[in-house]
C-alpha cells in the first residue's frame, strides 16, 4: 500500500509548503499530494483553501492576490523557521523541488468552488516542461475539469475525487476515462467498494487516513494508497 503525504508532511510542517514537501521527501513517502489554484495574475499556486485566512496572515480569496502579494504573507501554522519555506509556493517551485526526488505527485485542481479559467492548460504545460508526466496523477472534484484535461491531450493518470456516496459508479468512471478513484475514509464502510473498484480496473486511494486502526483497515481491504498527514520515516509507517 502506497503512502502519499497529504499536502506534504502536513502534521510536521505547514501544509502545502516547501517545508512540508521537503519533509515528505526526507521521510521516504511514496507520493505527495498538493492542491493548485490560480492567482489574479494567472499563476498556479499551491494552497488548499479558496481563501488565505486559515493558513496565512491575510484575508480574502486566493484569486484576489497576485503571486507577489501572496508570497508576502506569513504562515500562521508553525511560523518559525525559514519564511521562504513556509510561504505560499508557486506550482513551479514545488515541481522543481519534487523533480529531484522519486516521489509520485498528485496534483489536485481546486476548481470545484471557483472555476479557474485556463487552470488545466497551465498545469499541463508546467508538467510537460519538467517532463514529469510519468510521475504525475491529476485529480479533481470537478469532473468537467478531468474531461478538459483529456481533451487537452493528457494521456497520464487521472483520478476522480468524490465523496464516496455514489451507487454503482463504475460505468460513470469509465466514461470519465479515469484510472483511479480518490474517496474519503468512510467509503470503507460500503461493502465491497474496494473489490468492485479493482474488478472494474480502478486504483483506490483513500483520504485522509491518520489513525493506525484506519490504516490497518485500508491494508486489509487492499487499498492501493492512502493520503495521510502523519508521514513518518520508514519502516515505522
C-alpha positions as CSV (number, residue, x, y, z in Angstrom):
1,X,0.0,0.0,0.0
2,X,1.4,3.3,-1.0
3,X,1.8,6.2,1.4
4,X,1.0,9.6,0.0
5,X,1.9,12.7,2.0
6,X,-1.3,14.8,2.2
7,X,-0.4,18.4,1.4
8,X,3.1,17.3,2.2
9,X,4.1,16.1,5.6
10,X,1.4,18.4,7.0
11,X,1.4,17.2,10.6
12,X,5.1,18.2,10.8
13,X,5.2,21.3,8.7
14,X,2.7,23.9,7.4
15,X,0.6,22.2,4.8
16,X,1.3,22.7,1.1
17,X,4.6,24.5,1.6
18,X,8.2,23.8,0.5
19,X,8.9,22.8,4.1
20,X,6.1,20.2,4.1
21,X,7.1,18.7,0.8
22,X,10.8,18.6,1.8
23,X,9.8,16.7,5.0
24,X,7.8,14.2,3.0
25,X,10.7,13.5,0.6
26,X,13.1,13.1,3.6
27,X,10.6,10.6,5.2
28,X,10.5,8.5,2.1
29,X,6.9,8.9,1.2
30,X,5.8,7.1,-2.0
31,X,4.0,10.2,-3.2
32,X,2.9,13.7,-2.3
33,X,-0.4,15.3,-2.8
34,X,-0.9,19.0,-3.4
35,X,-3.6,21.5,-4.3
36,X,-3.5,24.1,-7.1
37,X,-5.4,27.3,-7.6
38,X,-4.8,30.5,-9.7
39,X,-3.7,34.0,-8.6
40,X,-5.2,37.2,-10.0
41,X,-2.2,37.3,-12.4
42,X,-2.8,33.8,-13.6
43,X,0.0,31.9,-11.8
44,X,-0.7,28.4,-10.4
45,X,-0.1,28.3,-6.7
46,X,-0.2,25.5,-4.1
47,X,-2.8,26.1,-1.5
48,X,-5.9,24.1,-0.4
49,X,-8.4,26.7,0.7
50,X,-10.0,29.2,-1.7
51,X,-9.1,31.9,0.9
52,X,-5.8,32.5,2.7
53,X,-7.4,33.2,6.1
54,X,-6.8,29.8,7.7
55,X,-3.2,29.3,6.8
56,X,-1.6,32.7,6.3
57,X,-1.7,36.2,7.8
58,X,-4.1,37.7,5.3
59,X,-7.7,37.9,4.4
60,X,-9.5,37.1,1.1
61,X,-9.6,34.8,-1.8
62,X,-6.5,33.4,-3.4
63,X,-7.8,34.7,-6.8
64,X,-7.8,38.2,-5.4
65,X,-4.0,38.3,-4.9
66,X,-1.1,38.4,-7.3
67,X,1.7,35.9,-6.8
68,X,3.9,38.6,-5.3
69,X,1.2,39.7,-2.9
70,X,0.5,36.1,-1.8
71,X,4.2,35.4,-1.2
72,X,4.5,38.3,1.2
73,X,2.0,36.6,3.6
74,X,3.5,34.6,6.6
75,X,2.3,31.2,7.7
76,X,0.0,31.1,10.7
77,X,0.9,27.4,11.3
78,X,4.3,26.8,12.9
79,X,5.6,30.1,11.6
80,X,9.1,29.8,13.0
81,X,12.0,28.9,10.7
82,X,12.8,30.0,7.1
83,X,9.8,32.1,5.9
84,X,10.7,31.2,2.3
85,X,9.9,27.6,3.1
86,X,6.5,28.3,4.7
87,X,5.1,30.9,2.3
88,X,2.6,30.0,-0.3
89,X,4.6,28.4,-3.1
90,X,4.0,28.6,-6.8
91,X,3.5,25.3,-8.6
92,X,6.8,25.9,-10.4
93,X,8.7,26.0,-7.1
94,X,7.0,22.8,-5.9
95,X,7.6,20.9,-9.1
96,X,11.2,21.9,-9.3
97,X,11.7,20.6,-5.7
98,X,9.9,17.3,-6.4
99,X,11.7,16.8,-9.7
100,X,14.8,16.0,-7.7
101,X,13.2,13.1,-5.9
102,X,11.4,9.9,-6.9
103,X,8.0,10.5,-5.4
104,X,4.8,10.3,-7.4
105,X,2.9,13.6,-7.5
106,X,-0.8,14.1,-7.1
107,X,-1.9,17.5,-8.3
108,X,-5.5,18.2,-7.3
109,X,-7.0,21.0,-9.3
110,X,-9.1,23.1,-6.8
111,X,-11.7,24.3,-9.2
112,X,-14.9,22.9,-7.9
113,X,-15.8,26.0,-5.9
114,X,-14.2,28.7,-8.2
115,X,-13.9,27.8,-11.8
116,X,-10.4,29.0,-12.6
117,X,-10.3,29.5,-16.4
118,X,-7.3,28.1,-18.0
119,X,-6.1,26.1,-15.0
120,X,-5.9,22.8,-16.8
121,X,-3.7,24.2,-19.6
122,X,-1.3,25.9,-17.2
123,X,-0.9,22.8,-15.1
124,X,-0.3,20.6,-18.2
125,X,2.2,23.0,-19.6
126,X,4.3,23.0,-16.4
127,X,4.2,19.3,-16.0
128,X,5.3,18.8,-19.6
129,X,8.1,21.4,-19.4
130,X,9.6,19.5,-16.5
131,X,9.0,16.1,-18.1
132,X,7.1,14.8,-15.1
133,X,4.2,13.2,-16.9
134,X,5.1,9.7,-15.9
135,X,5.1,10.6,-12.2
136,X,2.0,12.8,-12.0
137,X,-1.6,12.0,-11.2
138,X,-4.1,14.8,-11.9
139,X,-7.2,14.8,-9.9
140,X,-10.2,17.0,-9.1
141,X,-13.7,17.1,-7.5
142,X,-14.6,18.9,-10.7
143,X,-15.1,16.1,-13.2
144,X,-15.7,18.5,-16.0
145,X,-12.1,19.6,-15.4
146,X,-10.9,16.0,-15.7
147,X,-12.7,15.9,-19.1
148,X,-11.0,19.1,-20.2
149,X,-7.6,17.6,-19.2
150,X,-8.2,14.7,-21.6
151,X,-9.4,17.0,-24.3
152,X,-6.2,18.9,-24.0
153,X,-4.2,15.8,-24.6
154,X,-3.3,14.5,-21.2
155,X,-2.5,10.8,-21.6
156,X,-1.3,10.2,-18.0
157,X,-3.3,9.1,-15.0
158,X,-6.5,10.8,-14.0
159,X,-8.3,10.4,-10.6
160,X,-11.8,11.3,-9.7
161,X,-12.1,12.7,-6.2
162,X,-15.5,12.2,-4.8
163,X,-17.4,11.9,-1.5
164,X,-17.8,8.2,-1.7
165,X,-21.6,8.0,-1.6
166,X,-22.1,7.1,-5.2
167,X,-24.2,4.0,-6.1
168,X,-22.5,1.7,-8.6
169,X,-20.3,4.4,-10.0
170,X,-18.1,2.3,-12.3
171,X,-19.8,3.0,-15.6
172,X,-19.6,6.7,-14.9
173,X,-15.9,6.5,-14.0
174,X,-15.2,4.6,-17.2
175,X,-16.9,7.3,-19.2
176,X,-14.7,9.8,-17.5
177,X,-11.7,7.8,-18.6
178,X,-10.0,7.9,-15.2
179,X,-7.7,5.3,-13.8
180,X,-8.2,5.9,-10.1
181,X,-10.8,7.0,-7.6
182,X,-10.0,9.0,-4.5
183,X,-12.8,8.6,-2.0
184,X,-12.9,9.7,1.7
185,X,-12.2,7.2,4.5
186,X,-15.9,6.5,5.2
187,X,-16.2,4.7,1.9
188,X,-14.6,1.7,3.5
189,X,-17.9,1.2,5.3
190,X,-19.5,0.5,1.9
191,X,-19.4,-3.3,1.5
192,X,-17.2,-4.4,-1.4
193,X,-16.3,-1.0,-2.6
194,X,-12.6,-1.6,-3.0
195,X,-13.1,-5.1,-4.5
196,X,-15.6,-3.8,-7.1
197,X,-13.4,-0.9,-7.9
198,X,-10.5,-3.2,-8.6
199,X,-12.6,-5.5,-10.7
200,X,-13.6,-2.5,-12.8
201,X,-9.9,-1.6,-13.2
202,X,-9.6,1.4,-10.9
203,X,-7.0,2.1,-8.3
204,X,-8.4,3.2,-4.9
205,X,-6.6,5.8,-2.8
206,X,-8.3,6.9,0.4
207,X,-8.2,10.3,2.2
208,X,-7.4,11.3,4.9
209,X,-6.0,8.3,6.9
210,X,-4.3,9.3,10.1
211,X,-5.2,6.7,12.7
212,X,-3.4,3.3,12.9
213,X,-6.7,1.4,13.0
214,X,-7.9,3.1,9.8
215,X,-4.6,2.4,8.1
216,X,-4.7,-1.2,9.1
217,X,-8.3,-1.5,7.7
218,X,-7.1,0.0,4.4
219,X,-4.4,-2.6,4.2
220,X,-6.8,-5.5,4.9
221,X,-9.2,-4.3,2.2
222,X,-6.4,-4.0,-0.3
223,X,-6.5,-0.2,-0.8
224,X,-3.8,0.9,-3.3
225,X,-2.8,4.0,-1.4
226,X,-3.7,6.3,1.5
227,X,-3.3,10.1,1.8
228,X,-2.1,10.9,5.3
229,X,-0.9,13.9,7.3
230,X,1.2,11.7,9.5
231,X,4.2,10.8,7.4
232,X,6.9,9.1,9.4
233,X,10.3,7.8,8.4
234,X,10.3,4.2,7.2
235,X,10.0,1.5,8.4
236,X,7.7,3.0,11.1
237,X,4.6,3.7,9.0
